[in-house]
């Protein structure tokens, strides 16, 4: 089963549907993983009810961090900003479907950290956002 999830992760890494920049965004944030240098910028566009209508990410990093960002943004379309605030580490792990080492876990959670920081419109992201 891990091979199936690895193929999905590689597909999101090689063919990201949500990589790029929005013409305009309502929420955005960027951060990096200091352990490995992965860098991620996320932009979210919402309607007047706070429902996410479009999302994009840009940055560089390993396959896990970039695939995680693409997979996360795919699931955010149609959800509210409040839904983003409620996401957990387990939600990301469920998306990826494979076990990760502690170092790879930081890579996978970067997208969650940045998306939640954008949702809170914070000036600085904190690791406790992904707990």
Buried (B, 14 or more C-beta within 10 A) or exposed (E): EEEEBBEBBEBBBEEBEBBEEBEEBBBBBBBBBEEBEBBBBBBBBBEEEBBBEBBBBBBEBBBBBBBBBBBBBBBBBEBBBEBBEEBEBEEBBEBBBBEBEEEBBBBBBBBBBBBBBBBBEEEEBEEEBBE
